[in-house]
Amino acid sequence: MTTQSHVHHLSAQNTGNKGIFHGISVRYTVWRQRRALAQLDANALKDIGVTQREANLEASKPVWDVPQHWLR
C-alpha cells in the first residue's frame, strides 16, 4: 500500500460511511467545545470536576485528536 493510499484509507476509516462533511462537523464541534472549555473559570471547572491543568491540556489538543468513537 502506498503512503497516499494508506492516508486515504485512514481518512475513510475515520469518517466511516458518513463522508467528509461528518468529519468536518465533528472537528468543528470539537474546536468549539475546546474553545469553550478554555474560557471556563475555576468555579465552572470545579463544577464539572476538571482541573485547570486538565482543561488546558484538552483545550490545546488539535481538532483531529479525538477518540475514535466520536468519528462514528
PDB file of N, CA, C, O and CB in Angstrom:
ATOM      1  N   MET A   1       0.851  -1.169   0.000  1.00  0.00           N
ATOM      2  CA  MET A   1       0.000   0.000   0.000  1.00  0.00           C
ATOM      3  C   MET A   1       0.898   1.233   0.000  1.00  0.00           C
ATOM      4  O   MET A   1       1.827   1.327   0.803  1.00  0.00           O
ATOM      5  CB  MET A   1      -0.969  -0.003   1.224  1.00  0.00           C
ATOM      6  N   THR A   2       0.626   2.178  -0.896  1.00  0.00           N
ATOM      7  CA  THR A   2       1.427   3.397  -0.947  1.00  0.00           C
ATOM      8  C   THR A   2       1.045   4.307   0.208  1.00  0.00           C
ATOM      9  O   THR A   2       0.003   4.127   0.837  1.00  0.00           O
ATOM     10  CB  THR A   2       1.242   4.126  -2.296  1.00  0.00           C
ATOM     11  N   THR A   3       1.894   5.281   0.477  1.00  0.00           N
ATOM     12  CA  THR A   3       1.601   6.218   1.561  1.00  0.00           C
ATOM     13  C   THR A   3       0.311   6.970   1.286  1.00  0.00           C
ATOM     14  O   THR A   3      -0.511   7.155   2.183  1.00  0.00           O
ATOM     15  CB  THR A   3       2.758   7.204   1.751  1.00  0.00           C
ATOM     16  N   GLN A   4       0.134   7.408   0.034  1.00  0.00           N
ATOM     17  CA  GLN A   4      -1.061   8.159  -0.301  1.00  0.00           C
ATOM     18  C   GLN A   4      -2.325   7.315  -0.120  1.00  0.00           C
ATOM     19  O   GLN A   4      -3.313   7.794   0.438  1.00  0.00           O
ATOM     20  CB  GLN A   4      -0.970   8.670  -1.729  1.00  0.00           C
ATOM     21  N   SER A   5      -2.301   6.084  -0.581  1.00  0.00           N
ATOM     22  CA  SER A   5      -3.489   5.250  -0.429  1.00  0.00           C
ATOM     23  C   SER A   5      -3.702   4.875   1.035  1.00  0.00           C
ATOM     24  O   SER A   5      -4.839   4.701   1.473  1.00  0.00           O
ATOM     25  CB  SER A   5      -3.370   3.984  -1.291  1.00  0.00           C
ATOM     26  N   HIS A   6      -2.613   4.751   1.792  1.00  0.00           N
ATOM     27  CA  HIS A   6      -2.729   4.453   3.220  1.00  0.00           C
ATOM     28  C   HIS A   6      -3.402   5.627   3.946  1.00  0.00           C
ATOM     29  O   HIS A   6      -4.273   5.420   4.792  1.00  0.00           O
ATOM     30  CB  HIS A   6      -1.328   4.160   3.836  1.00  0.00           C
ATOM     31  N   VAL A   7      -2.997   6.853   3.613  1.00  0.00           N
ATOM     32  CA  VAL A   7      -3.604   8.030   4.226  1.00  0.00           C
ATOM     33  C   VAL A   7      -5.081   8.103   3.860  1.00  0.00           C
ATOM     34  O   VAL A   7      -5.919   8.386   4.716  1.00  0.00           O
ATOM     35  CB  VAL A   7      -2.872   9.316   3.784  1.00  0.00           C
ATOM     36  N   HIS A   8      -5.405   7.850   2.595  1.00  0.00           N
ATOM     37  CA  HIS A   8      -6.804   7.858   2.172  1.00  0.00           C
ATOM     38  C   HIS A   8      -7.590   6.787   2.926  1.00  0.00           C
ATOM     39  O   HIS A   8      -8.719   7.028   3.352  1.00  0.00           O
ATOM     40  CB  HIS A   8      -6.914   7.633   0.646  1.00  0.00           C
ATOM     41  N   HIS A   9      -7.004   5.625   3.088  1.00  0.00           N
ATOM     42  CA  HIS A   9      -7.656   4.526   3.813  1.00  0.00           C
ATOM     43  C   HIS A   9      -7.945   4.942   5.254  1.00  0.00           C
ATOM     44  O   HIS A   9      -9.035   4.684   5.765  1.00  0.00           O
ATOM     45  CB  HIS A   9      -6.772   3.253   3.789  1.00  0.00           C
ATOM     46  N   LEU A  10      -6.978   5.581   5.910  1.00  0.00           N
ATOM     47  CA  LEU A  10      -7.181   6.025   7.284  1.00  0.00           C
ATOM     48  C   LEU A  10      -8.252   7.103   7.363  1.00  0.00           C
ATOM     49  O   LEU A  10      -9.056   7.106   8.295  1.00  0.00           O
ATOM     50  CB  LEU A  10      -5.874   6.543   7.873  1.00  0.00           C
ATOM     51  N   SER A  11      -8.276   8.017   6.399  1.00  0.00           N
ATOM     52  CA  SER A  11      -9.300   9.058   6.377  1.00  0.00           C
ATOM     53  C   SER A  11     -10.682   8.446   6.213  1.00  0.00           C
ATOM     54  O   SER A  11     -11.636   8.870   6.865  1.00  0.00           O
ATOM     55  CB  SER A  11      -9.027  10.060   5.248  1.00  0.00           C
ATOM     56  N   ALA A  12     -10.787   7.463   5.358  1.00  0.00           N
ATOM     57  CA  ALA A  12     -12.072   6.797   5.149  1.00  0.00           C
ATOM     58  C   ALA A  12     -12.508   6.079   6.420  1.00  0.00           C
ATOM     59  O   ALA A  12     -13.694   6.064   6.751  1.00  0.00           O
ATOM     60  CB  ALA A  12     -11.985   5.803   3.975  1.00  0.00           C
ATOM     61  N   GLN A  13     -11.556   5.484   7.131  1.00  0.00           N
ATOM     62  CA  GLN A  13     -11.894   4.814   8.385  1.00  0.00           C
ATOM     63  C   GLN A  13     -12.368   5.826   9.413  1.00  0.00           C
ATOM     64  O   GLN A  13     -13.329   5.569  10.139  1.00  0.00           O
ATOM     65  CB  GLN A  13     -10.691   4.030   8.925  1.00  0.00           C
ATOM     66  N   ASN A  14     -11.703   6.975   9.483  1.00  0.00           N
ATOM     67  CA  ASN A  14     -12.037   7.970  10.490  1.00  0.00           C
ATOM     68  C   ASN A  14     -13.437   8.530  10.320  1.00  0.00           C
ATOM     69  O   ASN A  14     -14.104   8.818  11.313  1.00  0.00           O
ATOM     70  CB  ASN A  14     -11.043   9.088  10.450  1.00  0.00           C
ATOM     71  N   THR A  15     -13.893   8.688   9.103  1.00  0.00           N
ATOM     72  CA  THR A  15     -15.208   9.263   8.884  1.00  0.00           C
ATOM     73  C   THR A  15     -16.261   8.206   8.617  1.00  0.00           C
ATOM     74  O   THR A  15     -17.442   8.530   8.497  1.00  0.00           O
ATOM     75  CB  THR A  15     -15.162  10.232   7.742  1.00  0.00           C
ATOM     76  N   GLY A  16     -15.857   6.951   8.523  1.00  0.00           N
ATOM     77  CA  GLY A  16     -16.804   5.881   8.285  1.00  0.00           C
ATOM     78  C   GLY A  16     -17.529   6.083   6.971  1.00  0.00           C
ATOM     79  O   GLY A  16     -16.953   6.571   5.999  1.00  0.00           O
ATOM     80  N   ASN A  17     -18.785   5.708   6.949  1.00  0.00           N
ATOM     81  CA  ASN A  17     -19.584   5.850   5.742  1.00  0.00           C
ATOM     82  C   ASN A  17     -20.270   7.204   5.653  1.00  0.00           C
ATOM     83  O   ASN A  17     -20.986   7.461   4.685  1.00  0.00           O
ATOM     84  CB  ASN A  17     -20.611   4.758   5.678  1.00  0.00           C
ATOM     85  N   LYS A  18     -20.077   8.055   6.611  1.00  0.00           N
ATOM     86  CA  LYS A  18     -20.795   9.321   6.657  1.00  0.00           C
ATOM     87  C   LYS A  18     -20.162  10.396   5.798  1.00  0.00           C
ATOM     88  O   LYS A  18     -20.808  11.405   5.513  1.00  0.00           O
ATOM     89  CB  LYS A  18     -20.881   9.801   8.065  1.00  0.00           C
ATOM     90  N   GLY A  19     -18.938  10.218   5.382  1.00  0.00           N
ATOM     91  CA  GLY A  19     -18.317  11.148   4.455  1.00  0.00           C
ATOM     92  C   GLY A  19     -17.576  12.294   5.102  1.00  0.00           C
ATOM     93  O   GLY A  19     -17.460  12.405   6.322  1.00  0.00           O
ATOM     94  N   ILE A  20     -17.087  13.130   4.225  1.00  0.00           N
ATOM     95  CA  ILE A  20     -16.223  14.227   4.649  1.00  0.00           C
ATOM     96  C   ILE A  20     -16.970  15.272   5.471  1.00  0.00           C
ATOM     97  O   ILE A  20     -16.390  15.872   6.377  1.00  0.00           O
ATOM     98  CB  ILE A  20     -15.595  14.884   3.442  1.00  0.00           C
ATOM     99  N   PHE A  21     -18.251  15.500   5.169  1.00  0.00           N
ATOM    100  CA  PHE A  21     -18.994  16.521   5.907  1.00  0.00           C
ATOM    101  C   PHE A  21     -19.180  16.132   7.367  1.00  0.00           C
ATOM    102  O   PHE A  21     -19.184  16.993   8.247  1.00  0.00           O
ATOM    103  CB  PHE A  21     -20.350  16.759   5.259  1.00  0.00           C
ATOM    104  N   HIS A  22     -19.332  14.848   7.623  1.00  0.00           N
ATOM    105  CA  HIS A  22     -19.422  14.386   9.007  1.00  0.00           C
ATOM    106  C   HIS A  22     -18.101  14.658   9.727  1.00  0.00           C
ATOM    107  O   HIS A  22     -18.093  15.133  10.862  1.00  0.00           O
ATOM    108  CB  HIS A  22     -19.774  12.872   9.063  1.00  0.00           C
ATOM    109  N   GLY A  23     -16.988  14.355   9.061  1.00  0.00           N
ATOM    110  CA  GLY A  23     -15.682  14.594   9.666  1.00  0.00           C
ATOM    111  C   GLY A  23     -15.448  16.059   9.973  1.00  0.00           C
ATOM    112  O   GLY A  23     -14.910  16.404  11.025  1.00  0.00           O
ATOM    113  N   ILE A  24     -15.853  16.920   9.051  1.00  0.00           N
ATOM    114  CA  ILE A  24     -15.703  18.363   9.259  1.00  0.00           C
ATOM    115  C   ILE A  24     -16.591  18.819  10.407  1.00  0.00           C
ATOM    116  O   ILE A  24     -16.167  19.619  11.241  1.00  0.00           O
ATOM    117  CB  ILE A  24     -16.049  19.144   7.971  1.00  0.00           C
ATOM    118  N   SER A  25     -17.808  18.320  10.453  1.00  0.00           N
ATOM    119  CA  SER A  25     -18.742  18.691  11.506  1.00  0.00           C
ATOM    120  C   SER A  25     -18.225  18.284  12.885  1.00  0.00           C
ATOM    121  O   SER A  25     -18.301  19.060  13.838  1.00  0.00           O
ATOM    122  CB  SER A  25     -20.100  18.053  11.249  1.00  0.00           C
ATOM    123  N   VAL A  26     -17.701  17.067  12.984  1.00  0.00           N
ATOM    124  CA  VAL A  26     -17.155  16.594  14.257  1.00  0.00           C
ATOM    125  C   VAL A  26     -15.993  17.473  14.685  1.00  0.00           C
ATOM    126  O   VAL A  26     -15.914  17.868  15.849  1.00  0.00           O
ATOM    127  CB  VAL A  26     -16.703  15.123  14.148  1.00  0.00           C
ATOM    128  N   ARG A  27     -15.104  17.779  13.777  1.00  0.00           N
ATOM    129  CA  ARG A  27     -13.935  18.589  14.129  1.00  0.00           C
ATOM    130  C   ARG A  27     -14.312  20.015  14.502  1.00  0.00           C
ATOM    131  O   ARG A  27     -13.700  20.600  15.396  1.00  0.00           O
ATOM    132  CB  ARG A  27     -12.952  18.609  12.977  1.00  0.00           C
ATOM    133  N   TYR A  28     -15.310  20.584  13.833  1.00  0.00           N
ATOM    134  CA  TYR A  28     -15.782  21.918  14.188  1.00  0.00           C
ATOM    135  C   TYR A  28     -16.385  21.902  15.593  1.00  0.00           C
ATOM    136  O   TYR A  28     -16.141  22.811  16.387  1.00  0.00           O
ATOM    137  CB  TYR A  28     -16.820  22.422  13.157  1.00  0.00           C
ATOM    138  N   THR A  29     -17.164  20.880  15.895  1.00  0.00           N
ATOM    139  CA  THR A  29     -17.757  20.750  17.223  1.00  0.00           C
ATOM    140  C   THR A  29     -16.676  20.613  18.286  1.00  0.00           C
ATOM    141  O   THR A  29     -16.767  21.233  19.346  1.00  0.00           O
ATOM    142  CB  THR A  29     -18.704  19.546  17.272  1.00  0.00           C
ATOM    143  N   VAL A  30     -15.665  19.814  18.015  1.00  0.00           N
ATOM    144  CA  VAL A  30     -14.542  19.651  18.951  1.00  0.00           C
ATOM    145  C   VAL A  30     -13.848  20.987  19.178  1.00  0.00           C
ATOM    146  O   VAL A  30     -13.529  21.343  20.312  1.00  0.00           O
ATOM    147  CB  VAL A  30     -13.529  18.606  18.421  1.00  0.00           C
ATOM    148  N   TRP A  31     -13.617  21.721  18.100  1.00  0.00           N
ATOM    149  CA  TRP A  31     -12.957  23.032  18.211  1.00  0.00           C
ATOM    150  C   TRP A  31     -13.774  23.965  19.111  1.00  0.00           C
ATOM    151  O   TRP A  31     -13.220  24.626  19.989  1.00  0.00           O
ATOM    152  CB  TRP A  31     -12.769  23.672  16.804  1.00  0.00           C
ATOM    153  N   ARG A  32     -15.096  24.014  18.888  1.00  0.00           N
ATOM    154  CA  ARG A  32     -15.964  24.881  19.688  1.00  0.00           C
ATOM    155  C   ARG A  32     -15.961  24.470  21.156  1.00  0.00           C
ATOM    156  O   ARG A  32     -15.882  25.324  22.039  1.00  0.00           O
ATOM    157  CB  ARG A  32     -17.392  24.852  19.142  1.00  0.00           C
ATOM    158  N   GLN A  33     -16.047  23.166  21.421  1.00  0.00           N
ATOM    159  CA  GLN A  33     -16.084  22.687  22.796  1.00  0.00           C
ATOM    160  C   GLN A  33     -14.769  22.961  23.519  1.00  0.00           C
ATOM    161  O   GLN A  33     -14.769  23.355  24.686  1.00  0.00           O
ATOM    162  CB  GLN A  33     -16.394  21.198  22.825  1.00  0.00           C
ATOM    163  N   ARG A  34     -13.667  22.756  22.838  1.00  0.00           N
ATOM    164  CA  ARG A  34     -12.365  23.002  23.477  1.00  0.00           C
ATOM    165  C   ARG A  34     -12.147  24.488  23.713  1.00  0.00           C
ATOM    166  O   ARG A  34     -11.546  24.882  24.713  1.00  0.00           O
ATOM    167  CB  ARG A  34     -11.224  22.435  22.616  1.00  0.00           C
ATOM    168  N   ARG A  35     -12.629  25.304  22.801  1.00  0.00           N
ATOM    169  CA  ARG A  35     -12.525  26.758  22.976  1.00  0.00           C
ATOM    170  C   ARG A  35     -13.356  27.194  24.190  1.00  0.00           C
ATOM    171  O   ARG A  35     -12.903  28.016  24.987  1.00  0.00           O
ATOM    172  CB  ARG A  35     -13.001  27.507  21.689  1.00  0.00           C
ATOM    173  N   ALA A  36     -14.563  26.650  24.331  1.00  0.00           N
ATOM    174  CA  ALA A  36     -15.417  26.967  25.477  1.00  0.00           C
ATOM    175  C   ALA A  36     -14.780  26.480  26.773  1.00  0.00           C
ATOM    176  O   ALA A  36     -14.809  27.182  27.784  1.00  0.00           O
ATOM    177  CB  ALA A  36     -16.813  26.340  25.302  1.00  0.00           C
ATOM    178  N   LEU A  37     -14.212  25.293  26.746  1.00  0.00           N
ATOM    179  CA  LEU A  37     -13.539  24.745  27.925  1.00  0.00           C
ATOM    180  C   LEU A  37     -12.412  25.665  28.380  1.00  0.00           C
ATOM    181  O   LEU A  37     -12.243  25.890  29.578  1.00  0.00           O
ATOM    182  CB  LEU A  37     -12.987  23.339  27.629  1.00  0.00           C
ATOM    183  N   ALA A  38     -11.652  26.192  27.450  1.00  0.00           N
ATOM    184  CA  ALA A  38     -10.532  27.068  27.774  1.00  0.00           C
ATOM    185  C   ALA A  38     -10.993  28.371  28.422  1.00  0.00           C
ATOM    186  O   ALA A  38     -10.215  29.033  29.108  1.00  0.00           O
ATOM    187  CB  ALA A  38      -9.731  27.371  26.522  1.00  0.00           C
ATOM    188  N   GLN A  39     -12.239  28.735  28.210  1.00  0.00           N
ATOM    189  CA  GLN A  39     -12.749  30.008  28.735  1.00  0.00           C
ATOM    190  C   GLN A  39     -13.464  29.869  30.081  1.00  0.00           C
ATOM    191  O   GLN A  39     -13.880  30.870  30.664  1.00  0.00           O
ATOM    192  CB  GLN A  39     -13.694  30.623  27.733  1.00  0.00           C
ATOM    193  N   LEU A  40     -13.610  28.642  30.579  1.00  0.00           N
ATOM    194  CA  LEU A  40     -14.286  28.446  31.863  1.00  0.00           C
ATOM    195  C   LEU A  40     -13.421  28.939  33.021  1.00  0.00           C
ATOM    196  O   LEU A  40     -12.198  28.807  33.005  1.00  0.00           O
ATOM    197  CB  LEU A  40     -14.635  26.966  32.063  1.00  0.00           C
ATOM    198  N   ASP A  41     -14.085  29.511  34.026  1.00  0.00           N
ATOM    199  CA  ASP A  41     -13.343  29.954  35.206  1.00  0.00           C
ATOM    200  C   ASP A  41     -13.178  28.787  36.187  1.00  0.00           C
ATOM    201  O   ASP A  41     -13.691  27.691  35.961  1.00  0.00           O
ATOM    202  CB  ASP A  41     -14.066  31.148  35.892  1.00  0.00           C
ATOM    203  N   ALA A  42     -12.459  29.044  37.267  1.00  0.00           N
ATOM    204  CA  ALA A  42     -12.133  27.994  38.236  1.00  0.00           C
ATOM    205  C   ALA A  42     -13.387  27.372  38.849  1.00  0.00           C
ATOM    206  O   ALA A  42     -13.426  26.161  39.067  1.00  0.00           O
ATOM    207  CB  ALA A  42     -11.246  28.559  39.339  1.00  0.00           C
ATOM    208  N   ASN A  43     -14.402  28.170  39.128  1.00  0.00           N
ATOM    209  CA  ASN A  43     -15.636  27.634  39.722  1.00  0.00           C
ATOM    210  C   ASN A  43     -16.366  26.709  38.755  1.00  0.00           C
ATOM    211  O   ASN A  43     -16.851  25.652  39.159  1.00  0.00           O
ATOM    212  CB  ASN A  43     -16.565  28.778  40.143  1.00  0.00           C
ATOM    213  N   ALA A  44     -16.448  27.093  37.487  1.00  0.00           N
ATOM    214  CA  ALA A  44     -17.114  26.253  36.486  1.00  0.00           C
ATOM    215  C   ALA A  44     -16.355  24.946  36.298  1.00  0.00           C
ATOM    216  O   ALA A  44     -16.965  23.883  36.181  1.00  0.00           O
ATOM    217  CB  ALA A  44     -17.232  26.998  35.141  1.00  0.00           C
ATOM    218  N   LEU A  45     -15.027  25.022  36.270  1.00  0.00           N
ATOM    219  CA  LEU A  45     -14.219  23.802  36.127  1.00  0.00           C
ATOM    220  C   LEU A  45     -14.424  22.879  37.329  1.00  0.00           C
ATOM    221  O   LEU A  45     -14.513  21.660  37.178  1.00  0.00           O
ATOM    222  CB  LEU A  45     -12.719  24.158  35.977  1.00  0.00           C
ATOM    223  N   LYS A  46     -14.498  23.471  38.517  1.00  0.00           N
ATOM    224  CA  LYS A  46     -14.733  22.669  39.718  1.00  0.00           C
ATOM    225  C   LYS A  46     -16.090  21.975  39.637  1.00  0.00           C
ATOM    226  O   LYS A  46     -16.218  20.814  40.025  1.00  0.00           O
ATOM    227  CB  LYS A  46     -14.656  23.548  40.983  1.00  0.00           C
ATOM    228  N   ASP A  47     -17.099  22.678  39.137  1.00  0.00           N
ATOM    229  CA  ASP A  47     -18.447  22.103  38.994  1.00  0.00           C
ATOM    230  C   ASP A  47     -18.461  20.871  38.098  1.00  0.00           C
ATOM    231  O   ASP A  47     -19.224  19.936  38.339  1.00  0.00           O
ATOM    232  CB  ASP A  47     -19.402  23.146  38.436  1.00  0.00           C
ATOM    233  N   ILE A  48     -17.621  20.867  37.063  1.00  0.00           N
ATOM    234  CA  ILE A  48     -17.602  19.721  36.147  1.00  0.00           C
ATOM    235  C   ILE A  48     -16.500  18.720  36.485  1.00  0.00           C
ATOM    236  O   ILE A  48     -16.320  17.723  35.786  1.00  0.00           O
ATOM    237  CB  ILE A  48     -17.426  20.204  34.719  1.00  0.00           C
ATOM    238  N   GLY A  49     -15.766  18.995  37.559  1.00  0.00           N
ATOM    239  CA  GLY A  49     -14.761  18.042  38.025  1.00  0.00           C
ATOM    240  C   GLY A  49     -13.499  17.995  37.185  1.00  0.00           C
ATOM    241  O   GLY A  49     -12.894  16.936  37.019  1.00  0.00           O
ATOM    242  N   VAL A  50     -13.103  19.148  36.653  1.00  0.00           N
ATOM    243  CA  VAL A  50     -11.915  19.222  35.810  1.00  0.00           C
ATOM    244  C   VAL A  50     -10.963  20.251  36.410  1.00  0.00           C
ATOM    245  O   VAL A  50     -11.384  21.344  36.788  1.00  0.00           O
ATOM    246  CB  VAL A  50     -12.286  19.590  34.336  1.00  0.00           C
ATOM    247  N   THR A  51      -9.689  19.904  36.496  1.00  0.00           N
ATOM    248  CA  THR A  51      -8.705  20.860  36.991  1.00  0.00           C
ATOM    249  C   THR A  51      -8.320  21.826  35.876  1.00  0.00           C
ATOM    250  O   THR A  51      -8.560  21.564  34.698  1.00  0.00           O
ATOM    251  CB  THR A  51      -7.455  20.130  37.535  1.00  0.00           C
ATOM    252  N   GLN A  52      -7.723  22.937  36.266  1.00  0.00           N
ATOM    253  CA  GLN A  52      -7.261  23.912  35.271  1.00  0.00           C
ATOM    254  C   GLN A  52      -6.227  23.280  34.348  1.00  0.00           C
ATOM    255  O   GLN A  52      -6.223  23.541  33.145  1.00  0.00           O
ATOM    256  CB  GLN A  52      -6.667  25.160  35.963  1.00  0.00           C
ATOM    257  N   ARG A  53      -5.363  22.461  34.901  1.00  0.00           N
ATOM    258  CA  ARG A  53      -4.339  21.790  34.095  1.00  0.00           C
ATOM    259  C   ARG A  53      -4.982  20.855  33.067  1.00  0.00           C
ATOM    260  O   ARG A  53      -4.599  20.858  31.898  1.00  0.00           O
ATOM    261  CB  ARG A  53      -3.372  21.000  35.003  1.00  0.00           C
ATOM    262  N   GLU A  54      -5.961  20.054  33.506  1.00  0.00           N
ATOM    263  CA  GLU A  54      -6.652  19.144  32.589  1.00  0.00           C
ATOM    264  C   GLU A  54      -7.374  19.922  31.482  1.00  0.00           C
ATOM    265  O   GLU A  54      -7.353  19.528  30.316  1.00  0.00           O
ATOM    266  CB  GLU A  54      -7.659  18.265  33.364  1.00  0.00           C
ATOM    267  N   ALA A  55      -8.008  21.029  31.865  1.00  0.00           N
ATOM    268  CA  ALA A  55      -8.710  21.850  30.880  1.00  0.00           C
ATOM    269  C   ALA A  55      -7.729  22.429  29.863  1.00  0.00           C
ATOM    270  O   ALA A  55      -8.003  22.430  28.663  1.00  0.00           O
ATOM    271  CB  ALA A  55      -9.484  22.981  31.577  1.00  0.00           C
ATOM    272  N   ASN A  56      -6.606  22.912  30.337  1.00  0.00           N
ATOM    273  CA  ASN A  56      -5.598  23.479  29.430  1.00  0.00           C
ATOM    274  C   ASN A  56      -5.046  22.420  28.481  1.00  0.00           C
ATOM    275  O   ASN A  56      -4.849  22.686  27.295  1.00  0.00           O
ATOM    276  CB  ASN A  56      -4.451  24.108  30.232  1.00  0.00           C
ATOM    277  N   LEU A  57      -4.796  21.212  29.006  1.00  0.00           N
ATOM    278  CA  LEU A  57      -4.288  20.134  28.158  1.00  0.00           C
ATOM    279  C   LEU A  57      -5.295  19.761  27.073  1.00  0.00           C
ATOM    280  O   LEU A  57      -4.932  19.599  25.908  1.00  0.00           O
ATOM    281  CB  LEU A  57      -3.952  18.904  29.005  1.00  0.00           C
ATOM    282  N   GLU A  58      -6.553  19.626  27.462  1.00  0.00           N
ATOM    283  CA  GLU A  58      -7.589  19.269  26.490  1.00  0.00           C
ATOM    284  C   GLU A  58      -7.792  20.380  25.468  1.00  0.00           C
ATOM    285  O   GLU A  58      -7.924  20.113  24.273  1.00  0.00           O
ATOM    286  CB  GLU A  58      -8.911  18.967  27.204  1.00  0.00           C
ATOM    287  N   ALA A  59      -7.817  21.614  25.929  1.00  0.00           N
ATOM    288  CA  ALA A  59      -8.057  22.749  25.036  1.00  0.00           C
ATOM    289  C   ALA A  59      -6.915  22.952  24.040  1.00  0.00           C
ATOM    290  O   ALA A  59      -7.120  23.526  22.970  1.00  0.00           O
ATOM    291  CB  ALA A  59      -8.258  24.018  25.851  1.00  0.00           C
ATOM    292  N   SER A  60      -5.730  22.490  24.383  1.00  0.00           N
ATOM    293  CA  SER A  60      -4.580  22.696  23.495  1.00  0.00           C
ATOM    294  C   SER A  60      -4.417  21.591  22.449  1.00  0.00           C
ATOM    295  O   SER A  60      -3.545  21.683  21.585  1.00  0.00           O
ATOM    296  CB  SER A  60      -3.318  22.795  24.315  1.00  0.00           C
ATOM    297  N   LYS A  61      -5.238  20.559  22.518  1.00  0.00           N
ATOM    298  CA  LYS A  61      -5.138  19.460  21.544  1.00  0.00           C
ATOM    299  C   LYS A  61      -5.639  19.905  20.174  1.00  0.00           C
ATOM    300  O   LYS A  61      -6.530  20.749  20.084  1.00  0.00           O
ATOM    301  CB  LYS A  61      -5.940  18.230  22.027  1.00  0.00           C
ATOM    302  N   PRO A  62      -5.079  19.348  19.117  1.00  0.00           N
ATOM    303  CA  PRO A  62      -5.589  19.667  17.775  1.00  0.00           C
ATOM    304  C   PRO A  62      -6.955  19.016  17.542  1.00  0.00           C
ATOM    305  O   PRO A  62      -7.305  18.040  18.205  1.00  0.00           O
ATOM    306  CB  PRO A  62      -4.588  19.199  16.691  1.00  0.00           C
ATOM    307  N   VAL A  63      -7.720  19.561  16.600  1.00  0.00           N
ATOM    308  CA  VAL A  63      -9.083  19.087  16.373  1.00  0.00           C
ATOM    309  C   VAL A  63      -9.146  17.646  15.888  1.00  0.00           C
ATOM    310  O   VAL A  63     -10.178  16.992  16.039  1.00  0.00           O
ATOM    311  CB  VAL A  63      -9.767  19.973  15.379  1.00  0.00           C
ATOM    312  N   TRP A  64      -8.078  17.147  15.316  1.00  0.00           N
ATOM    313  CA  TRP A  64      -8.098  15.761  14.832  1.00  0.00           C
ATOM    314  C   TRP A  64      -7.741  14.762  15.921  1.00  0.00           C
ATOM    315  O   TRP A  64      -7.801  13.555  15.689  1.00  0.00           O
ATOM    316  CB  TRP A  64      -7.142  15.602  13.667  1.00  0.00           C
ATOM    317  N   ASP A  65      -7.375  15.235  17.092  1.00  0.00           N
ATOM    318  CA  ASP A  65      -7.019  14.358  18.212  1.00  0.00           C
ATOM    319  C   ASP A  65      -8.266  14.120  19.067  1.00  0.00           C
ATOM    320  O   ASP A  65      -8.478  14.775  20.087  1.00  0.00           O
ATOM    321  CB  ASP A  65      -5.862  14.979  19.073  1.00  0.00           C
ATOM    322  N   VAL A  66      -9.085  13.158  18.617  1.00  0.00           N
ATOM    323  CA  VAL A  66     -10.320  12.833  19.326  1.00  0.00           C
ATOM    324  C   VAL A  66     -10.443  11.315  19.423  1.00  0.00           C
ATOM    325  O   VAL A  66      -9.842  10.590  18.630  1.00  0.00           O
ATOM    326  CB  VAL A  66     -11.563  13.449  18.607  1.00  0.00           C
ATOM    327  N   PRO A  67     -11.216  10.837  20.385  1.00  0.00           N
ATOM    328  CA  PRO A  67     -11.450   9.385  20.468  1.00  0.00           C
ATOM    329  C   PRO A  67     -12.125   8.874  19.202  1.00  0.00           C
ATOM    330  O   PRO A  67     -12.934   9.583  18.603  1.00  0.00           O
ATOM    331  CB  PRO A  67     -12.314   9.041  21.703  1.00  0.00           C
ATOM    332  N   GLN A  68     -11.807   7.668  18.796  1.00  0.00           N
ATOM    333  CA  GLN A  68     -12.356   7.092  17.563  1.00  0.00           C
ATOM    334  C   GLN A  68     -13.879   7.006  17.579  1.00  0.00           C
ATOM    335  O   GLN A  68     -14.516   7.154  16.536  1.00  0.00           O
ATOM    336  CB  GLN A  68     -11.778   5.713  17.338  1.00  0.00           C
ATOM    337  N   HIS A  69     -14.466   6.769  18.744  1.00  0.00           N
ATOM    338  CA  HIS A  69     -15.933   6.626  18.779  1.00  0.00           C
ATOM    339  C   HIS A  69     -16.655   7.949  18.471  1.00  0.00           C
ATOM    340  O   HIS A  69     -17.843   7.925  18.148  1.00  0.00           O
ATOM    341  CB  HIS A  69     -16.375   6.106  20.157  1.00  0.00           C
ATOM    342  N   TRP A  70     -15.981   9.088  18.561  1.00  0.00           N
ATOM    343  CA  TRP A  70     -16.589  10.357  18.193  1.00  0.00           C
ATOM    344  C   TRP A  70     -16.754  10.470  16.679  1.00  0.00           C
ATOM    345  O   TRP A  70     -17.573  11.253  16.197  1.00  0.00           O
ATOM    346  CB  TRP A  70     -15.748  11.518  18.720  1.00  0.00           C
ATOM    347  N   LEU A  71     -15.989   9.701  15.943  1.00  0.00           N
ATOM    348  CA  LEU A  71     -15.997   9.803  14.487  1.00  0.00           C
ATOM    349  C   LEU A  71     -17.001   8.851  13.835  1.00  0.00           C
ATOM    350  O   LEU A  71     -17.136   8.845  12.612  1.00  0.00           O
ATOM    351  CB  LEU A  71     -14.612   9.526  13.948  1.00  0.00           C
ATOM    352  N   ARG A  72     -17.679   8.078  14.604  1.00  0.00           N
ATOM    353  CA  ARG A  72     -18.642   7.110  14.056  1.00  0.00           C
ATOM    354  C   ARG A  72     -20.007   7.703  13.883  1.00  0.00           C
ATOM    355  O   ARG A  72     -20.926   7.018  13.433  1.00  0.00           O
ATOM    356  CB  ARG A  72     -18.738   5.900  14.941  1.00  0.00           C
TER     357      ARG A  72
END
